[in-house]
Amino acid sequence: MGASSVTTGIFSRADYRRWEWWKIPVALRTYVAGVVLTAIGLICYAATQTHWSASDLLKYLLLLACALGSVAATPRSSYVQGRMTRDFITVWVLPVAILLPPVYALIMPAPLYVLTQFRVHRGVIYRKAFTAASIALAYGGASVLFRQFPASFAGGTIGVGTHAFTWAIAVATCEFLAGRGHNSMLLIAIKLSDSTVNVLALELNRESLLANFAEFDLGILITLVVVSNPLLSIFAIPTIMLARRFMMHSQLLAQARVDTKTGLLNSSTWEAEANTELARAIRMHAPLSVVLIDIDHFKRVNDTHGHLVGDVVLRAVTDAIREHLRNYDLAGRFGGEEFVVLLPQAGEADAVNIAERLRTHIASMRIPVNPDVPDGIHVRLTISVGVAALDDTRRELTNLMAAADAALYQAKQSGRNQTRVTPAQARMIAGAARATDQKLLR
């Protein structure tokens, strides 16, 4: 009897040669390792240069406990797959950087990201290590910078009057530079992982700017509160939770639009957006087509390999669908193994060409049963496709869907693994019905 899939997965993860680390580009791997090793080296150096005191350690432990409580209160549902989320961890690192020696800011992110790994979202280890290291470097630098301000401008404690104002200016300067430094390191990593990404658009969009401002503002306010009395940091936890909820609102709305297993639009969202595109096409006298896709014999995959492998297959097919569509096409999941695509500016011939490229590509795919063991058992599959184009007899989405479904049925009845357009007989019947309606209207 062969080893179970669970045992195989454990052994494959234990094999360092199969780690995700080795799958990333060499330039990115070098950069990530450099940032992490630099952070570790600076922690070791700073530790030897620090005058350790019980009071500093107690302040650090209090702020760490509050930060851990804030992370632990993060709902798992607030993590949106495939998006950069705002965890607001840096708002806890800033007061540590301002109030305590730099070594504390350098070590603060590590336990927080260990907790996120096990409590919030179990991600790729090297990414968590890199994020923690980049925060450590940025805010360790901010801690050093704050101590360069003269006591008359900033100093270890906040004063009154003008000094309180200049002290806040110094804290804001440190937070701004640390935040920009941390984000810059992340954007470099993103660019190295995918050279096609527009990092300026990623950083300067409305959502990102709002999140940056919220982190900037919260970090300064919490630092001002904590410096007056560290025990007041406990009351910052609900504030951060509310801010995080607010910042996640748009991402959760986006998540509600998609099917969780495939990442494609869910049926209700697809239908709403497809109706909008259809109305525009009719108004502009532009071509438009609907494509229905069904995975052939998908039940056999579930019966043979299990539903987890079935999910892997679904994701592989949906990734292929995305790769073969234009950025303005609409793809949605319409059932267990059925997908629907709206193709604006595509007549019947163009839609058939797109469908055929997708069909032949999927037929050539070898999908590993266990992604951690790419050389193991593979699944081969095919799809059947039905195509219907907008014309004078079909000007409603339901009519287009029905025509594409009839074409899909014909593809499956004819042996599967093929693309069919609306049967000629169905077109004739629809045309005759339309002619009859026009006579009655006269």
ChimeraX attribute file (.defattr): number of C-alpha atoms within 10 A of each C-alpha:
attribute: neighborCount
match mode: 1-to-1
recipient: residues
	/A:1	3
	/A:2	6
	/A:3	8
	/A:4	8
	/A:5	11
	/A:6	9
	/A:7	10
	/A:8	15
	/A:9	16
	/A:10	11
	/A:11	13
	/A:12	17
	/A:13	14
	/A:14	11
	/A:15	11
	/A:16	11
	/A:17	11
	/A:18	14
	/A:19	16
	/A:20	13
	/A:21	17
	/A:22	11
	/A:23	10
	/A:24	13
	/A:25	12
	/A:26	13
	/A:27	12
	/A:28	18
	/A:29	17
	/A:30	11
	/A:31	16
	/A:32	24
	/A:33	16
	/A:34	14
	/A:35	20
	/A:36	19
	/A:37	14
	/A:38	16
	/A:39	23
	/A:40	17
	/A:41	12
	/A:42	18
	/A:43	21
	/A:44	13
	/A:45	12
	/A:46	17
	/A:47	17
	/A:48	11
	/A:49	12
	/A:50	12
	/A:51	9
	/A:52	12
	/A:53	8
	/A:54	8
	/A:55	10
	/A:56	16
	/A:57	13
	/A:58	12
	/A:59	18
	/A:60	20
	/A:61	13
	/A:62	16
	/A:63	23
	/A:64	19
	/A:65	15
	/A:66	19
	/A:67	27
	/A:68	20
	/A:69	15
	/A:70	22
	/A:71	22
	/A:72	16
	/A:73	14
	/A:74	19
	/A:75	13
	/A:76	12
	/A:77	12
	/A:78	20
	/A:79	19
	/A:80	15
	/A:81	13
	/A:82	7
	/A:83	8
	/A:84	11
	/A:85	16
	/A:86	19
	/A:87	21
	/A:88	22
	/A:89	21
	/A:90	27
	/A:91	24
	/A:92	28
	/A:93	27
	/A:94	29
	/A:95	28
	/A:96	28
	/A:97	30
	/A:98	29
	/A:99	22
	/A:100	18
	/A:101	21
	/A:102	28
	/A:103	25
	/A:104	25
	/A:105	31
	/A:106	30
	/A:107	22
	/A:108	28
	/A:109	25
	/A:110	17
	/A:111	14
	/A:112	21
	/A:113	21
	/A:114	16
	/A:115	16
	/A:116	19
	/A:117	15
	/A:118	11
	/A:119	15
	/A:120	20
	/A:121	18
	/A:122	12
	/A:123	11
	/A:124	12
	/A:125	14
	/A:126	16
	/A:127	14
	/A:128	18
	/A:129	18
	/A:130	22
	/A:131	20
	/A:132	26
	/A:133	28
	/A:134	26
	/A:135	28
	/A:136	33
	/A:137	26
	/A:138	26
	/A:139	33
	/A:140	29
	/A:141	19
	/A:142	26
	/A:143	29
	/A:144	17
	/A:145	19
	/A:146	22
	/A:147	17
	/A:148	12
	/A:149	13
	/A:150	9
	/A:151	13
	/A:152	11
	/A:153	17
	/A:154	22
	/A:155	19
	/A:156	13
	/A:157	13
	/A:158	18
	/A:159	15
	/A:160	9
	/A:161	8
	/A:162	11
	/A:163	17
	/A:164	16
	/A:165	15
	/A:166	18
	/A:167	24
	/A:168	19
	/A:169	15
	/A:170	21
	/A:171	25
	/A:172	19
	/A:173	16
	/A:174	24
	/A:175	29
	/A:176	20
	/A:177	16
	/A:178	26
	/A:179	21
	/A:180	14
	/A:181	19
	/A:182	21
	/A:183	18
	/A:184	16
	/A:185	20
	/A:186	19
	/A:187	18
	/A:188	16
	/A:189	18
	/A:190	17
	/A:191	14
	/A:192	18
	/A:193	16
	/A:194	12
	/A:195	10
	/A:196	9
	/A:197	13
	/A:198	12
	/A:199	15
	/A:200	9
	/A:201	10
	/A:202	15
	/A:203	15
	/A:204	12
	/A:205	10
	/A:206	11
	/A:207	14
	/A:208	17
	/A:209	13
	/A:210	13
	/A:211	19
	/A:212	20
	/A:213	12
	/A:214	18
	/A:215	24
	/A:216	20
	/A:217	15
	/A:218	21
	/A:219	24
	/A:220	23
	/A:221	17
	/A:222	22
	/A:223	25
	/A:224	19
	/A:225	16
	/A:226	21
	/A:227	18
	/A:228	12
	/A:229	11
	/A:230	19
	/A:231	14
	/A:232	14
	/A:233	21
	/A:234	17
	/A:235	13
	/A:236	19
	/A:237	19
	/A:238	12
	/A:239	14
	/A:240	24
	/A:241	18
	/A:242	11
	/A:243	17
	/A:244	20
	/A:245	16
	/A:246	12
	/A:247	20
	/A:248	21
	/A:249	12
	/A:250	12
	/A:251	18
	/A:252	15
	/A:253	10
	/A:254	12
	/A:255	19
	/A:256	13
	/A:257	16
	/A:258	19
	/A:259	16
	/A:260	12
	/A:261	12
	/A:262	19
	/A:263	18
	/A:264	24
	/A:265	25
	/A:266	21
	/A:267	18
	/A:268	14
	/A:269	15
	/A:270	22
	/A:271	19
	/A:272	10
	/A:273	13
	/A:274	22
	/A:275	15
	/A:276	11
	/A:277	18
	/A:278	22
	/A:279	14
	/A:280	14
	/A:281	17
	/A:282	16
	/A:283	9
	/A:284	9
	/A:285	12
	/A:286	14
	/A:287	18
	/A:288	24
	/A:289	25
	/A:290	28
	/A:291	30
	/A:292	29
	/A:293	25
	/A:294	24
	/A:295	21
	/A:296	19
	/A:297	13
	/A:298	18
	/A:299	14
	/A:300	11
	/A:301	20
	/A:302	15
	/A:303	11
	/A:304	10
	/A:305	12
	/A:306	13
	/A:307	13
	/A:308	13
	/A:309	20
	/A:310	21
	/A:311	15
	/A:312	17
	/A:313	25
	/A:314	19
	/A:315	16
	/A:316	17
	/A:317	24
	/A:318	18
	/A:319	14
	/A:320	16
	/A:321	21
	/A:322	15
	/A:323	11
	/A:324	14
	/A:325	17
	/A:326	11
	/A:327	8
	/A:328	10
	/A:329	16
	/A:330	21
	/A:331	25
	/A:332	26
	/A:333	24
	/A:334	21
	/A:335	11
	/A:336	11
	/A:337	18
	/A:338	18
	/A:339	23
	/A:340	27
	/A:341	24
	/A:342	27
	/A:343	26
	/A:344	22
	/A:345	15
	/A:346	20
	/A:347	18
	/A:348	21
	/A:349	13
	/A:350	16
	/A:351	24
	/A:352	22
	/A:353	13
	/A:354	17
	/A:355	27
	/A:356	18
	/A:357	11
	/A:358	21
	/A:359	21
	/A:360	14
	/A:361	15
	/A:362	21
	/A:363	13
	/A:364	11
	/A:365	16
	/A:366	15
	/A:367	20
	/A:368	19
	/A:369	22
	/A:370	18
	/A:371	15
	/A:372	18
	/A:373	16
	/A:374	13
	/A:375	10
	/A:376	11
	/A:377	12
	/A:378	14
	/A:379	14
	/A:380	13
	/A:381	18
	/A:382	20
	/A:383	25
	/A:384	27
	/A:385	32
	/A:386	30
	/A:387	29
	/A:388	30
	/A:389	27
	/A:390	24
	/A:391	16
	/A:392	10
	/A:393	17
	/A:394	19
	/A:395	15
	/A:396	15
	/A:397	16
	/A:398	12
	/A:399	15
	/A:400	23
	/A:401	21
	/A:402	17
	/A:403	26
	/A:404	27
	/A:405	23
	/A:406	20
	/A:407	26
	/A:408	28
	/A:409	20
	/A:410	21
	/A:411	21
	/A:412	19
	/A:413	10
	/A:414	12
	/A:415	10
	/A:416	20
	/A:417	20
	/A:418	19
	/A:419	23
	/A:420	24
	/A:421	23
	/A:422	22
	/A:423	18
	/A:424	10
	/A:425	9
	/A:426	13
	/A:427	14
	/A:428	12
	/A:429	12
	/A:430	17
	/A:431	15
	/A:432	13
	/A:433	12
	/A:434	15
	/A:435	13
	/A:436	11
	/A:437	11
	/A:438	10
	/A:439	8
	/A:440	8
	/A:441	7
	/A:442	5
